[in-house]
Amino acid sequence: MTVQSCCNHNGEPAENVLNDEESIWHSAYEANDNNNNHSGKHYLEISFTNPEDVDGFIYRARPTGKNGAIYKYILKLYDEDNNNIAEISGNFDRMAIDRKSATIKFKKTYSNVKSMKLIFDSTFADSIKDIDKFASARKFLPIFHDVE
């Protein structure tokens, strides 16, 4: 499993969301950051070695601060040929950022998923002028279908 992002702040790469440590991924915000000129919505995209059956995903906000914590999201699922097989939108609590892992379960299992792209449609910020300007995550992982 690999992960890529639209951009990242130096020292806070997308790969950080695959572990459960204090490290985070943060979108670019300084001139020398990776792909600082990115335009459009921020995103994280996980690709699987083989197609998988997916039941949901886990998102965990950064341990401190508000900048980039997700409020509204769009999750796109793609097959081996990069065809969009599902688009799921949702939101987290508008009043408070939950620092624990949030488990988002789909209404059904999606089969033969090769990649999943989490689009940060709207994000929190430390100041009003920075709402939707940044994206960040401590964890972003798929929930694979458990075959009994």
C-alpha positions in Angstrom: 0.0 0.0 0.0 1.3 3.4 -0.9 0.0 6.9 -0.4 0.5 10.2 -2.3 -0.7 13.7 -1.7 -1.4 16.9 -3.7 1.5 18.6 -1.9 3.2 18.5 1.5 5.0 20.6 4.0 8.7 19.6 4.3 9.1 17.0 6.9 5.4 16.1 6.9 5.0 13.7 3.9 1.9 11.8 3.0 3.5 8.5 4.2 3.1 9.7 7.8 -0.7 8.8 7.6 0.1 5.1 7.3 1.6 4.8 10.7 0.0 5.6 14.1 2.7 7.8 15.5 2.6 11.5 16.4 3.8 12.5 13.0 1.3 14.0 10.5 0.9 14.9 6.9 0.3 18.6 6.2 -0.3 20.3 2.9 2.3 22.8 1.7 2.3 26.2 3.1 5.8 27.6 2.6 7.5 28.6 -0.7 10.0 25.7 -0.5 7.4 23.0 0.2 6.8 20.1 -2.2 4.3 21.2 -4.9 3.5 24.5 -3.0 1.8 25.8 -6.2 -0.9 23.1 -6.0 -4.3 24.5 -6.9 -7.7 23.0 -6.2 -8.8 20.8 -3.2 -6.1 19.1 -1.1 -6.1 15.3 -1.2 -4.5 12.0 0.0 -4.7 9.0 -2.3 -3.9 5.4 -1.2 -3.1 2.8 -3.9 -3.2 -0.9 -3.2 -0.9 -3.5 -4.6 -3.9 -5.6 -5.6 -7.6 -4.7 -5.9 -9.3 -5.0 -2.6 -12.8 -5.1 -1.1 -13.3 -2.0 1.0 -15.8 -1.4 3.8 -14.8 2.1 4.8 -11.9 4.2 6.0 -10.2 5.6 9.2 -9.2 9.2 9.5 -7.5 10.7 12.5 -6.9 14.5 12.9 -3.6 16.0 13.8 -2.9 15.8 17.5 -2.9 19.6 18.1 -4.0 22.7 16.3 -6.9 23.1 13.9 -5.2 24.0 10.5 -6.3 21.5 7.9 -8.3 19.1 10.1 -11.1 17.8 7.8 -14.7 19.0 8.2 -16.3 17.9 4.9 -14.8 15.2 2.6 -15.3 13.5 -0.7 -13.9 10.0 -1.0 -13.5 8.6 -4.5 -12.9 4.9 -5.1 -11.2 3.7 -8.3 -10.7 0.4 -10.0 -7.6 -1.0 -11.8 -8.3 1.0 -14.9 -8.7 4.2 -12.8 -12.4 4.3 -13.4 -14.4 6.0 -10.6 -16.5 3.3 -9.1 -17.9 5.3 -6.2 -18.0 8.8 -4.7 -19.0 9.1 -1.1 -19.3 12.5 0.7 -19.7 13.3 4.4 -18.7 15.5 7.2 -17.3 15.4 10.7 -18.5 17.4 13.7 -18.5 21.1 12.9 -18.1 22.2 16.5 -15.1 20.2 17.7 -12.2 18.3 16.2 -12.1 14.7 17.5 -8.5 13.8 18.0 -9.3 10.0 18.2 -9.5 7.8 15.1 -12.8 8.2 13.3 -14.1 5.1 11.6 -16.3 5.7 8.5 -18.2 2.6 7.4 -19.8 2.5 4.0 -23.4 1.3 3.6 -22.1 -1.5 1.4 -18.8 -3.2 0.5 -17.1 -1.9 -2.6 -15.3 -4.6 -4.6 -12.1 -4.5 -6.7 -10.9 -1.1 -5.4 -7.4 -0.3 -6.5 -7.1 3.2 -5.0 -9.1 5.6 -2.8 -8.7 9.3 -2.8 -9.7 11.4 0.2 -10.5 15.0 -0.9 -10.5 17.6 1.8 -13.6 19.5 0.7 -13.7 21.8 3.7 -11.2 22.1 6.6 -10.9 23.8 10.0 -8.3 26.5 10.7 -6.7 28.4 13.6 -8.0 31.6 12.1 -11.1 32.4 9.9 -8.9 33.6 7.0 -7.3 30.1 6.8 -10.5 28.0 6.6 -10.2 25.6 3.7 -6.6 26.7 3.0 -4.8 23.8 4.5 -5.2 20.0 4.9 -3.7 17.7 7.5 -4.1 14.2 8.9 -2.4 11.9 11.4 -4.0 8.8 10.0 -5.8 7.7 6.8 -6.3 4.0 6.3 -8.7 1.7 4.5 -11.0 -0.7 6.2 -10.7 -3.9 4.2 -13.7 -6.3 4.0 -13.2 -9.2 6.4 -14.0 -12.5 4.8 -15.2 -15.0 7.4 
